[in-house]
């Protein structure tokens, strides 16, 4: 499996015991994946097992913009353009990054079944929304590190707001930077006071601009879900911290003007955490998918140490601010701004079911 090191990296945890139910499911899925099958029998257990892991990836506004097609020898990953954000993300850059994160989870799930995951990115130039083909290759037992990452899929969650004051493990930032490089991206740690200030100013400016723009605010509201909604996508007020950020890096104001807008009182403040920018050398569709895989590998490794991430994509959605950020940091093409730190446990965002996203065409 490309990009996963077989050696033990510093700062990882041993995986907890596998539940009996998962053992049974995994054995059945691996047995079916290992033998030829009737293509009319869709979806099968192996495909469901892999897609169940894939859909737990993070996505912009929790839009979950992916679809999977079951094939005799594996799966196809497609971008679901019905979930594109036409105002915020007209080129589909963040959509492709989200799908890349789901692809990394799928790779891990194939390894969990005991197979090598063979991945081809953008395999058909005439079908730009066909982002990848994943096929089951040779039988190879998953390595301990891959097992730990697979376990972290269920633990990883996006944080919004300040972090606890608990410091990160000393080696973790450098390890995460190495992981990103192995996946074809760069993770630039921002530590200088001047660069932190300028980056924070870009986030603040973008948040203010987007909040004052009626079209962008309306698009946010499409994915701001009332507390008791039955929808399995978007964000509810429960996804946000119990207190305002009070940080130089503001979270998005999803619920401004709604009856269920968050009403918080009390002092603001908190720990920013470790700030980083994920970049790529080029800025093509394939680079966006690669960035998503690198991002998810970074997030899952961090999750093995109970480290969470907060995202700040606002300045990357305004071309002139994205260019300014690149100029200020003297870096490649910025794909994600994130903060890392320890956070109180927050509710997981909702997910669509495997049946919703796995097609048998």
C-alpha positions in Angstrom: 0.0 0.0 0.0 1.7 3.1 -1.2 2.6 5.8 1.4 2.3 3.6 4.5 5.6 2.9 6.2 6.1 -0.6 7.6 8.2 0.6 10.4 6.9 1.8 13.7 6.7 5.5 13.8 7.3 7.4 17.0 4.2 8.4 18.9 1.8 5.7 17.8 -0.5 3.5 20.0 -1.3 -0.1 19.9 -4.7 -1.0 18.5 -7.4 -2.1 20.9 -8.8 -5.6 20.6 -11.0 -6.3 17.6 -14.7 -6.9 18.4 -16.2 -10.3 17.7 -18.7 -8.7 15.3 -16.0 -7.0 13.3 -13.9 -10.2 13.1 -16.8 -12.1 11.6 -17.6 -9.3 9.1 -13.9 -9.0 8.2 -13.5 -12.7 7.6 -16.6 -12.9 5.4 -15.6 -9.9 3.4 -12.0 -11.1 2.9 -13.3 -14.5 1.8 -15.6 -13.0 -0.8 -13.0 -10.5 -2.1 -10.5 -13.4 -2.6 -12.6 -15.3 -5.1 -14.2 -14.5 -8.5 -17.8 -13.4 -8.1 -20.8 -12.9 -10.2 -21.0 -9.2 -11.1 -24.7 -9.3 -10.7 -24.2 -9.8 -7.0 -23.8 -6.3 -5.8 -23.0 -4.9 -3.4 -20.9 -7.6 -1.8 -19.5 -7.8 1.7 -16.0 -6.8 0.7 -17.2 -3.6 -1.0 -19.4 -2.7 1.9 -16.6 -3.2 4.3 -14.3 -0.9 2.4 -16.9 1.8 1.7 -18.0 1.8 5.4 -14.5 2.9 6.3 -14.2 5.4 3.4 -17.4 7.3 4.3 -16.0 8.2 7.8 -13.5 10.6 6.1 -13.8 14.4 6.7 -15.4 16.6 4.0 -16.0 20.2 3.4 -19.2 21.2 5.4 -19.8 17.4 5.9 -21.1 17.3 2.3 -19.7 13.8 1.9 -19.3 14.4 -1.9 -18.3 10.8 -2.9 -19.8 7.8 -4.6 -18.5 4.3 -5.1 -19.2 1.9 -7.8 -18.7 -1.8 -7.1 -16.6 -3.7 -9.7 -15.6 -7.4 -9.9 -12.1 -6.6 -8.9 -12.6 -3.6 -6.7 -14.2 -0.2 -6.5 -14.4 3.1 -8.4 -14.4 6.4 -6.5 -16.4 9.2 -8.1 -17.0 12.8 -7.1 -20.7 13.5 -6.6 -21.3 16.8 -8.3 -24.8 17.1 -6.8 -22.8 17.9 -3.6 -20.5 20.5 -5.1 -20.5 23.9 -3.4 -20.8 26.2 -6.5 -20.1 29.4 -4.6 -17.4 28.3 -2.2 -15.7 25.6 -4.3 -16.6 26.1 -8.0 -13.6 24.2 -9.3 -14.2 21.3 -7.0 -10.9 21.5 -5.3 -12.2 20.9 -1.8 -14.5 18.3 -3.1 -11.6 16.4 -4.6 -9.6 16.8 -1.3 -12.6 15.3 0.6 -12.7 12.4 -1.8 -9.0 11.9 -1.5 -9.4 11.5 2.3 -12.1 8.9 1.7 -9.8 7.1 -0.8 -7.1 6.8 1.9 -9.6 5.2 4.3 -10.6 2.8 1.5 -6.9 1.9 1.0 -6.7 1.1 4.7 -9.8 -1.0 4.7 -8.5 -3.1 1.8 -5.3 -3.7 3.8 -7.4 -4.6 6.8 -8.9 -7.4 4.7 -5.4 -8.7 3.9 -4.9 -7.5 0.4 -2.6 -5.0 -1.3 -4.6 -2.0 -2.5 -3.7 -1.1 -6.1 -4.8 2.5 -6.8 -5.0 4.4 -10.1 -5.8 8.1 -9.9 -7.9 9.8 -12.6 -7.7 6.7 -14.8 -9.9 8.0 -17.6 -9.2 11.5 -19.0 -12.7 11.6 -20.5 -14.3 11.2 -17.1 -12.9 13.8 -14.8 -15.2 12.9 -11.9 -13.9 9.3 -11.9 -11.2 10.0 -9.3 -9.7 6.6 -8.7 -9.9 2.9 -9.2 -9.1 0.6 -6.3 -8.4 -3.0 -7.0 -7.7 -5.9 -4.7 -4.2 -7.1 -5.6 -2.0 -9.8 -3.9 -2.8 -11.1 -0.5 -0.5 -9.4 2.1 -1.3 -9.2 5.8 -1.8 -5.7 7.1 1.2 -4.4 9.1 0.8 -3.3 12.7 1.1 0.4 11.7 -1.7 0.0 9.2 -3.8 -1.7 11.8 -3.3 1.2 14.1 -4.3 3.7 11.4 -7.4 1.6 10.5 -8.5 1.7 14.2 -8.0 5.4 14.3 -10.7 5.9 11.6 -13.4 5.6 14.1 -11.6 7.9 16.6 -10.8 10.8 14.3 -13.1 13.7 14.5 -12.9 17.3 13.4 -12.6 19.9 16.2 -14.0 23.4 16.1 -12.8 26.0 18.6 -9.9 26.2 21.0 -7.8 23.3 22.2 -6.7 22.2 25.6 -3.4 23.4 26.9 -1.9 19.9 26.8 1.2 20.1 24.5 1.6 17.8 21.5 4.1 15.0 21.7 7.5 16.6 20.9 8.2 14.5 17.8 4.7 14.5 16.3 4.9 17.7 14.1 8.0 16.4 12.3 6.6 12.9 12.0 3.4 14.3 10.4 5.5 16.4 8.0 7.3 13.2 6.9 4.0 11.4 6.5 2.6 14.2 4.2 5.8 14.0 2.1 5.4 10.2 1.7 1.9 10.9 0.3 3.0 13.5 -2.2 2.3 16.7 -0.3 4.1 19.0 2.2 2.9 19.9 5.7 4.4 23.3 6.5 4.4 24.0 10.3 3.9 27.7 11.0 5.8 28.7 14.1 7.1 32.2 13.5 5.1 35.0 15.1 5.0 37.1 12.0 3.8 34.3 9.7 1.2 33.2 12.3 -0.1 36.7 12.5 -0.4 37.1 8.7 -2.0 33.7 8.3 -4.5 34.5 11.1 -5.3 37.8 9.4 -6.1 36.0 6.1 -8.5 33.7 7.9 -10.2 36.6 9.7 -10.5 38.6 6.5 -11.9 35.6 4.6 -14.4 34.8 7.3 -15.7 38.4 7.4 -16.0 38.6 3.6 -17.8 35.3 3.3 -20.2 36.0 6.2 -21.1 39.3 4.6 -21.7 37.8 1.2 -25.3 36.7 0.8 -24.6 33.9 -1.7 -21.9 32.4 0.4 -23.9 32.7 3.6 -26.9 31.1 1.8 -24.7 28.2 0.8 -23.5 27.7 4.4 -27.1 27.6 5.5 -27.8 24.8 3.0 -25.5 22.6 5.2 -26.5 24.0 8.6 -28.9 21.4 9.9 -31.5 22.0 12.6 -30.8 20.1 15.8 -33.6 17.5 15.3 -33.3 17.0 11.5 -33.1 13.5 10.2 -30.5 14.4 7.6 -27.3 12.4 7.6 -25.1 15.1 6.2 -24.3 18.7 7.0 -23.5 20.1 10.4 -25.8 20.6 13.5 -25.1 22.9 16.4 -23.9 19.9 18.4 -20.9 19.8 16.1 -19.5 23.0 17.5 -17.9 23.8 20.9 -19.8 25.0 23.9 -18.0 28.3 23.9 -16.8 30.7 21.2 -13.4 30.4 19.7 -11.9 33.6 21.0 -9.0 32.8 18.8 -7.1 34.5 16.0 -8.3 31.6 13.8 -12.1 31.9 13.8 -14.4 28.9 13.0 -17.1 29.4 10.4 -20.3 31.0 11.5 -22.7 28.4 10.1 -25.8 29.3 12.0 -25.8 33.1 11.9 -29.4 34.4 11.6 -31.0 31.0 12.3 -33.5 30.3 15.1 -31.0 27.7 16.4 -28.0 30.0 16.3 -25.5 29.3 19.0 -25.8 31.6 22.0 -22.7 31.6 24.1 -21.7 33.8 27.0 -18.7 34.1 29.2 -15.0 34.8 28.5 -13.5 33.8 25.3 -10.0 32.5 24.7 -8.2 29.2 24.4 -5.2 27.5 22.9 -4.6 27.9 19.2 -2.6 24.7 19.0 0.0 23.9 16.4 -0.8 25.6 13.1 0.1 24.0 9.7 -0.6 24.4 6.0 -0.8 21.4 3.7 0.6 22.2 0.2 1.3 20.6 -3.1 3.9 21.4 -5.8 1.2 21.6 -8.5 -2.4 22.5 -8.4 -4.2 20.0 -10.7 -7.1 17.8 -9.9 -4.7 14.8 -9.3 -2.8 17.0 -6.8 -6.0 17.7 -4.9 -6.8 14.0 -4.6 -3.2 13.4 -3.4 -3.6 16.2 -0.9 -6.7 14.5 0.5 -4.9 11.3 1.0 -2.0 13.0 2.7 -4.4 15.0 4.9 -6.2 11.8 6.0 -2.9 10.0 6.7 -1.8 12.9 8.9 -5.1 13.1 10.7 -5.3 9.4 11.4 -1.7 9.2 12.7 -2.5 12.2 14.9 -5.6 10.5 16.2 -3.6 7.5 17.4 -2.3 10.0 20.0 -5.7 11.6 20.7 -4.7 14.6 18.7 -7.5 16.4 16.7 -7.5 18.9 13.9 -9.5 22.1 13.2 -9.7 23.3 9.6 -9.7 26.9 8.3 -10.3 26.8 4.6 -11.9 30.2 4.3 -8.9 32.1 2.8 -8.2 29.2 0.3 -11.7 29.7 -1.1 -11.0 33.3 -2.2 -8.4 33.2 -5.1 -6.6 36.5 -4.1 -6.3 35.5 -0.5 -5.0 32.1 -1.4 -2.4 33.7 -3.6 -1.5 36.1 -0.8 -1.1 33.2 1.6 1.2 31.4 -0.8 3.3 34.5 -1.3 3.5 35.2 2.5 4.6 31.6 3.3 6.8 31.2 0.2 5.3 27.7 -0.3 3.7 25.5 -2.9 -0.1 25.6 -3.6 -1.9 25.7 -0.2 -4.6 23.1 0.0 -5.6 23.1 3.7 -5.0 25.3 6.8 -5.3 23.3 10.0 -4.6 23.5 13.7 -3.6 20.5 15.7 -4.1 19.9 19.5 -5.8 18.0 22.2 -9.5 18.6 22.5 -12.5 17.5 24.6 -14.5 14.7 22.9 -17.2 16.2 20.7 -20.0 14.4 19.0 -19.2 12.9 15.6 -20.8 14.4 12.6 -23.5 12.3 10.8 -22.8 10.0 7.9 -24.8 8.7 5.1 -25.2 5.0 4.9 -23.2 2.6 2.8 -26.3 2.0 0.7 -26.5 5.8 -0.1 -23.1 5.9 -1.6 -22.3 2.4 -3.0 -23.7 1.8 -6.5 -23.8 -1.5 -8.4 -23.9 -0.3 -11.9 
